[in-house]
Amino acid sequence: MNLIIQKNIKYNIQEFFNKVINLDFVDGISLNIGVTKDDKIVIFNLSSGNDELVKSIYSNTYNQLKNLEMVMLEDVLAYLSSTNYKGKVMLNIIPLEHKCITEEETKALMEKIKLFLNNLDSILKGKENLNLFIHSTSRNLITLLKNRGLKIEIGFAVTTTDLNYIDVDYYVFTYEMINLILIKQEIDLKKEVYLYLGTAYEMSSVFDYLRGSKATELAKELYDKLNLIGDYPDIMKKTFLD
């Protein structure tokens, strides 16, 4: 079982990149990615259900958002590359996709996604020493990303808003979408599966079903093959690794 720690409000930038990512039980990091109005790709903290924050990032320029704890993706990857960081670097691209009514709106959205991917390509150049993973809830974005043939792992975040199958390298299941039978199917297909546990309740509940009183034989079989993404490294370690 790999433990991936997501950057959140508990740790500032310096604490996270100087301390947390180097904990010996942490196998990698997860970073939330957004795009500002002036097309800057940034890393930011995201609380569950914080849609207004996402809208604010996408509708303002980088300079207008200086009051937020936010950093440019290219700066973070340059730092990680310079330190030869060996853990997984998972980029969770948070989309701001609206329902397109007209053909013009659809074209505009696709052009915006293509511009983002072009900028992302430029940022990723020269970072081959990093163990990069990219996933999103956006089917459009992931499909276009797959077609680019990048030498990185590409995943899909499974949520209730899109239940259609897509073939990718790995899957991230949010708490409400955890289904052990479905997860076993993907693991049997040699796909990596990650469970995102964003709250103490979700960690406690999943522990019950994986290691606690509610654990089934299937859960015990899958336990060592699963990967976890969460915000709190010490709690995650004590809950699932000790």
C-alpha positions in Angstrom: 0.0 0.0 0.0 1.3 3.4 -1.0 0.5 6.5 1.0 0.1 9.7 -1.0 -0.2 13.0 0.9 -2.2 15.9 -0.6 -1.1 19.5 -0.1 -3.8 21.2 2.0 -4.2 24.1 4.4 -2.6 22.3 7.4 0.9 22.9 6.0 2.3 26.0 4.3 4.4 25.7 1.2 7.7 25.6 3.0 6.5 23.0 5.6 5.1 20.8 2.9 8.0 20.7 0.6 10.7 20.8 3.2 9.3 18.3 5.7 6.1 16.4 4.7 7.3 15.1 1.3 10.4 13.7 2.9 8.7 11.6 5.6 10.0 8.1 5.2 6.5 6.6 5.1 5.2 8.9 2.4 5.4 7.4 -1.1 4.4 10.6 -3.0 2.4 13.8 -3.1 -0.8 15.0 -4.7 -1.2 18.6 -5.8 -4.5 20.3 -6.9 -4.0 22.1 -10.2 -6.0 25.0 -11.6 -5.7 27.6 -14.3 -6.0 31.4 -13.8 -7.8 33.8 -16.1 -4.4 34.7 -17.7 -3.7 31.0 -18.3 -1.2 30.5 -15.4 -1.2 26.9 -14.2 -1.1 27.0 -10.4 -1.2 24.7 -7.3 -3.7 25.6 -4.7 -5.4 24.2 -1.6 -8.9 22.8 -2.1 -11.4 21.9 0.6 -14.1 19.5 -0.2 -17.0 21.2 -2.0 -15.2 24.5 -2.3 -16.6 25.4 -5.7 -16.4 29.2 -5.1 -12.6 29.0 -4.7 -12.3 27.1 -8.0 -14.4 29.7 -9.8 -12.4 32.5 -8.3 -9.1 31.0 -9.5 -10.4 30.5 -13.1 -12.0 33.9 -13.3 -9.1 36.0 -11.9 -5.5 36.7 -13.0 -2.6 35.3 -11.1 -1.7 38.8 -9.7 -5.3 39.2 -8.5 -5.0 36.1 -6.4 -1.9 36.9 -4.5 -3.8 36.8 -1.2 -4.3 33.0 -1.7 -1.6 30.5 -0.8 -0.9 29.6 -4.4 2.3 28.7 -6.3 3.1 28.2 -10.0 3.2 24.6 -11.1 6.4 25.2 -13.1 8.2 26.5 -10.0 7.2 23.4 -7.9 8.2 20.9 -10.6 11.5 22.8 -11.1 12.2 22.5 -7.4 11.3 18.8 -7.2 13.3 18.1 -10.3 16.4 19.9 -8.9 16.2 17.9 -5.7 15.8 14.7 -7.7 12.6 13.8 -5.8 11.9 10.1 -6.2 8.3 9.9 -4.9 5.2 10.0 -7.0 4.1 13.4 -8.0 0.3 13.3 -8.7 -1.3 16.3 -10.4 -5.1 16.5 -9.8 -6.4 18.9 -12.4 -9.5 20.6 -11.1 -11.6 21.5 -14.1 -14.1 24.4 -14.4 -16.3 23.0 -17.1 -19.8 24.4 -17.7 -22.6 22.9 -19.7 -22.2 24.1 -23.3 -25.4 25.1 -25.0 -24.2 26.3 -28.4 -21.6 24.9 -30.8 -19.6 28.1 -30.3 -19.4 27.5 -26.5 -18.3 23.9 -27.0 -15.5 25.0 -29.4 -14.4 27.7 -27.0 -14.2 25.2 -24.1 -12.2 22.8 -26.2 -9.8 25.5 -27.3 -9.3 26.5 -23.6 -8.5 22.9 -22.8 -6.0 22.6 -25.7 -4.3 25.8 -24.6 -4.0 24.4 -21.1 -2.4 21.2 -22.4 0.0 23.1 -24.6 1.1 25.1 -21.6 1.4 21.9 -19.5 3.5 20.3 -22.2 6.0 23.2 -21.9 6.1 22.9 -18.1 6.7 19.2 -18.2 9.7 19.4 -20.6 12.9 18.5 -18.9 11.2 16.9 -15.9 11.7 13.3 -17.1 13.5 12.5 -13.8 10.2 13.0 -11.9 7.6 10.2 -11.4 4.7 12.1 -12.8 1.0 11.2 -12.7 -1.9 13.3 -14.0 -5.6 12.7 -13.3 -8.9 14.7 -13.4 -12.6 14.3 -13.3 -12.8 15.9 -16.8 -13.3 13.2 -19.4 -12.6 15.7 -22.2 -9.3 16.8 -20.7 -8.1 13.2 -20.0 -9.1 12.0 -23.5 -7.1 14.8 -25.1 -4.2 14.2 -22.8 -4.1 10.5 -23.7 -4.0 11.4 -27.4 -0.8 13.4 -26.9 1.3 10.3 -26.1 3.1 11.8 -23.1 5.4 9.4 -21.2 3.5 9.9 -17.9 0.8 8.0 -16.1 -2.7 9.2 -16.8 -5.7 8.6 -14.6 -9.3 9.3 -14.1 -11.0 10.5 -10.9 -14.2 8.5 -10.6 -17.2 10.5 -9.2 -21.0 10.3 -9.3 -21.1 12.9 -12.1 -19.5 10.6 -14.7 -20.0 6.8 -14.4 -19.0 5.9 -17.9 -15.9 3.8 -18.4 -12.6 5.2 -19.7 -9.4 3.2 -20.2 -6.5 4.9 -18.3 -3.4 3.8 -16.4 -4.9 4.4 -12.9 -8.2 5.3 -11.2 -8.8 7.6 -8.2 -12.0 6.7 -6.3 -13.6 9.3 -4.1 -15.2 7.9 -0.9 -18.8 7.8 -2.2 -17.7 5.8 -5.2 -15.7 3.0 -3.4 -16.9 -0.4 -4.7 -14.6 -3.3 -3.9 -15.9 -5.5 -6.7 -15.3 -2.8 -9.3 -11.9 -2.0 -7.7 -10.9 -5.7 -7.9 -11.8 -5.7 -11.6 -9.4 -2.9 -12.3 -6.7 -4.3 -10.2 -7.1 -7.7 -12.1 -6.6 -5.6 -15.3 -3.2 -4.4 -13.8 -4.5 -0.9 -13.2 -3.5 1.0 -10.1 -6.3 2.1 -7.8 -6.2 5.0 -5.4 -8.7 5.9 -2.7 -9.1 9.6 -1.8 -10.0 10.0 1.8 -10.6 13.7 2.6 -12.1 13.6 6.1 -11.7 11.9 9.4 -15.1 10.2 8.9 -14.0 8.8 5.5 -10.7 7.5 6.9 -12.5 5.8 9.9 -15.2 4.3 7.7 -12.8 2.9 5.1 -10.6 1.5 7.9 -13.6 -0.4 9.2 -14.2 -2.0 5.8 -10.6 -2.7 5.0 -9.0 -3.7 8.3 -11.7 -3.4 11.0 -14.8 -5.3 12.1 -16.5 -4.9 8.8 -13.6 -6.2 6.7 -14.6 -9.0 4.2 -12.3 -11.6 2.7 -12.3 -9.5 -0.5 -11.2 -6.4 1.4 -8.4 -8.3 3.0 -7.3 -9.6 -0.4 -7.2 -6.1 -1.9 -5.7 -4.3 1.1 -2.0 -4.4 0.2 -2.8 -3.6 -3.5 -4.6 -0.4 -2.8 -3.1 3.1 -2.6 -4.4 5.9 -0.4 -4.5 9.7 -0.9 -5.1 11.9 2.1 -4.4 15.2 3.8 -2.9 14.1 7.1 0.2 12.0 7.0 0.6 11.1 10.7 -3.1 10.1 11.0 -3.0 8.1 7.8 0.1 6.3 8.9 -1.3 5.3 12.3 -4.6 4.3 10.8 -3.5 2.2 7.9 0.2 1.4 8.1 1.0 0.7 11.8 
